[in-house]
Amino acid sequence: MTKLEQLAAMSTVVADTGDIDAIAKLKPVDATTNPSLLLKAAGLARFEADVASLKGTPNAADEFAVRVGSQIVALVPGVISTEVDARLSFDTSRTIEKAEKLIELYDREGVAADRVLIKIASTWEGIQAAAELEKRGIHCNLTLLFGFEQARACADAGVFLISPFVGRITDWYKANTDRVIDTPAQDPGVQSVSKIFNHYKTHGYDTVVMGASFRNTGQIEALAGCDRLTIAPDLLDALGASEGHLPEALSKAQAASAVGQPISEAEFRFEHNESAMASEKLADGIRRFVADQVKLEAALA
């Protein structure tokens, strides 16, 4: 049995790609996209007709995201995550409005709301938008999550799923500290997701933890047993070609044994500010997604 097969028995495997052919080949349960992946998809021959038909039309970027997502969701039994424009990351009301528009576009394509997760950056404003959307029956995937304070606020908000970014956390520590990272157990990205997962299970939160942004298979193997793991096609291929025993690293069997304390806005902002890694990576991630969103809009103009 390959390590990918063993992993799939412990965690829900999600494909982190907009490549339809890769999804058809790898057969993940769910799939997720973002502006960077959609920009790549816009250059693929498969979507050439969609790009041509949408050029110059209103809301072309949202329409394209939904067309790509609709093709992807037809290939997976689970859900597709589609991202709200990152320029709205600090605007709660407009994030809610955009999310509802995306759900309307999916409905027009025949995709029900329960097959879609709306991706929102894990700012305080984004988390509050997600809390309201969840009340309206629209499930959310809170992305660009780097700090424990973000995870706590997401759990308080009752969001469906969070995507802590393993690789980007590790990238920051490698670039900005002398921290020794010789093994996956020493990896700060792995440690961050493990801490969040264990906190959620100990306190009985229903929010799904989906590790994301992996740099190597060692990081993935060190989080085997996490609720979900979203993995790029090259790493899925590597796991599919790898034999050997894959032990469970995280256990879902932990019973709720404590009551979690809600985090206030002031606590959230202070703790986020105290973490140079989390505050810098969130800001950088938003800037990068905005840049690719602008490029995608230009390609469809």
N, C-alpha and C positions, 0 to 999 in steps of 0.2 A: 504493500500500500504506500502510495506516495505521501509526502508531507502535506501536499495540498489537500488530498483526500482526508487525511487525519485532521487537518485544520478545519475543514468544512464540517466535520463531525462535532467540533467543539465551539466554533464561532460561525456566524453567518458571514459568508464571503461576498464582498461587494467589489465590482469592477470600477476603478477610478479612471474612466476614459470616456471619450465620445466616439471611439472607433467601433463602428457597428460590427465589422468583421471580427475584431478581437473579442467582442462580447459574444457573438455567435459561436466562436470557437471555444471560449473559456467557460461559458454557461454559468455565470455567477447568479446569486439569488437576486441581488439588487444592483443598481448602477447609479453613479453620480457624475455630474458635470459641473463646470465652473466657467467663467468667461475665458480663461486661458485655453481650456479644452475645446470650447466652442469656436474660438478663433482658429484653432488647428483644424477643426471639423469643416470650417467654411472653405478651407483650401483643398478638401478631398473631392475627388471626382464624384463620389456617391451623392454629395449634396450640391453639385454644380447647378442642377435645375432649380433647387430651392433658393439658392443664392440669387440666381438670375430672376426668378419670379418675385422675389421680395425687394429687389433693388429699388430704392426711392420710395418705398411705401412707409406709412406711419408705423411706428413701433416695430420696425423690421427686426431688431435684435431680439426682442421678446418672442416674436413670431418664429424666428429661426431656432431659438432655444427650445421652444415647444415642439417644433417639427422634429428636431433631433431627438428630444426626449421621448416623443411619441413613437419613433422608430425603435428606440432602445427598449422602452417598456414592453413592446410587443415581443421582445426576445427574452425577457426575464420574468420569473413568476412573482417577483416582489415589487419594489417601488423604484422610481427614478427621482433623484434630487436635482432640483433646478434653482439657480441662484437669483436672488433679487439684486438689482443694480447696486453695486457697492457704493455708489455716490449717495445712496440713501441710508448709509450705515448709522447716521446720527439723527435720523428723522423717523420717529416712531409712526406717525400717522401716514406718511407717504409710503413707508415700508409695508404697512397693512394694506394700503390701497393697491400697491404693485403686486403683492402676493395674491390678492383676490383677483386681480386681472389675469395673472398667470394661470390660476385655477380655471377661470372662465375660458381662456384659450385652450387649455387641455380638454375641457368639457366639449368644446367645439370640435376637437379632434377625436372625440369619443373615448377619452381617457378620464376615468372617474377620479375624484379628489383623493380617494383612499389609496390610489396608486402613485401619488405624488407627495414628495416632501419639499417644502420651500426652504431653501438655504438662505440663512441670514447671518451676517457677521456678529460675533459675540460681544458687541458693545452693550452698554447699559440700555441704550435706546432700542437696539435690536432685540435684546432679551425681553423688554417690555412689549414690543410689537408681537413677538412670538407668543407671549403669555395670552394676549388678546386673540390672536389667530387660533390658538389651541382651543379657546372657549368657543370659537366659531366653527370648530370642526375641521380646521386646516392644520395638518401636522407639519412640524418644522424641524429642520436640521440646522443646528447652530454651529457655524463653521468659524475658522480662524480663532480657535480656542487654544490658548497657551498657558493660562494661569488657573490655579485652583479656585480663585475668587470667581472667575467666569463660570466654572463648572458648578459651584455652589449656587450662584444666581440662576443658572439655567434649571437646576433641580427645583429651586423655589418656584420658578415660573411654570413648572409642569410641562416643559418642552418635551417633545417626543424623543429627540435624539440629539446628541452632541458629537462633534468631530474634533477631538484634540489632535493637534498636528505634531506627531512624533519627530519626524525628520527635521522640521524647521526649528524645533526646540534644541535639538542636538547641534544643528548648524550654528546656532547662536553661541552655545557654550564653547564649541570648537574655535570660533572666531574671536571670542571675547574673554576667554578665561584659559587658565593652564590646567583645567580639570582633566584628569586621566580617564580615558574611556577605552579600556582594553577589551571589555566584555559587554554583552547586552545588559547584564545586571547593573553595570556602572553607567549605562546610557541614561542621561537625564530625561530624554523624551519617553523612554520606556518607563522610567520611574514615575513620571508625571501621570501617565495614563493608568498605571497600576494603583497609584494613590487615589485617583478619582474613582476608578472602578470599585476599589475596596470601600471607599467612603459611601458610595451609592448603595452598595449591597448591605453594608452595616446599618445604614439608616433607612433602608426600605424604600428608596426612591425608585420610581418606575422608568425614569429617563434612560434611554439606551445609550451605552458608551460605544462609539465606533472610532477606533484608532485609525489615523489617516497620515498621509505624507511620509511614507517610509522610504528610507535610503538603501536598505539592504534586507535580506531575508532574516538575518539574525534578530533584527528589531521585531519583525513579525512573529517569529517563533517564540520570542520572549513574552509575547502577549497572547499566546494561544489560550483560548477560553474566554477572551474578551467578548462582549455581546456581539459586536460586528467589527470587521476589519475591511477597510476600503483600500484596495491594492492595485497598483499599476500593472498593465499586462505583462511587462518584462519580468516583474517579480513573481507574478502568478505562474508564468512559464517556468521560472527557476524552481519554484516550489513543486510544480507538477513533474519536474524532471529529477527531483531529489527523493531518495529513499532513506530509510532509517526511522527510528522511533521518534515521535514528537510528543513530549510530555505536556500535560496541561499546566500552564503557568498561572492562570487566574481561574478561580472557581466561582460559579454562579450560586453555589449551594449555601453561601453564608446567609444566615437568618438575620432579619432586622433586630438589632439589640439595643438601639439608642434612637433618640429623637433628634433630628437635625435642627440646628438653629438657623433661622432665616438670616440672610445677609442684607444689611441696609444699603441704600445707594451710597451713602458716605463711606461706609466700610469698603464697599466694592471699589469705589474710585481711589481711595487711599491705598488699599492693598495692590490694586493694579498699578498705581503709580510707583509703589515701592519695588515692584518687579521690573527691572530694566528690560529683561528678556521678554516678558509678556507684553509690556506696553510698546516696545520697539517692534516686535514681530507682528502685533495686531495692526499697528499703523502701516508697517511695510506691506503686509498682506493686502490691506484695503487699497493702498496706492497701486500695487501691482494689478489687482483685479480691475480697478478703475482704468488703468492704462490699456489693458487688453479689451475691456468693454468699449472704450473709445475707438480702438483699432477695428473691432468687430463692426461697430456702427459705421465707420468709414468704409469698410469693405462692402457694406450693404447700402451705402448712400447712393 
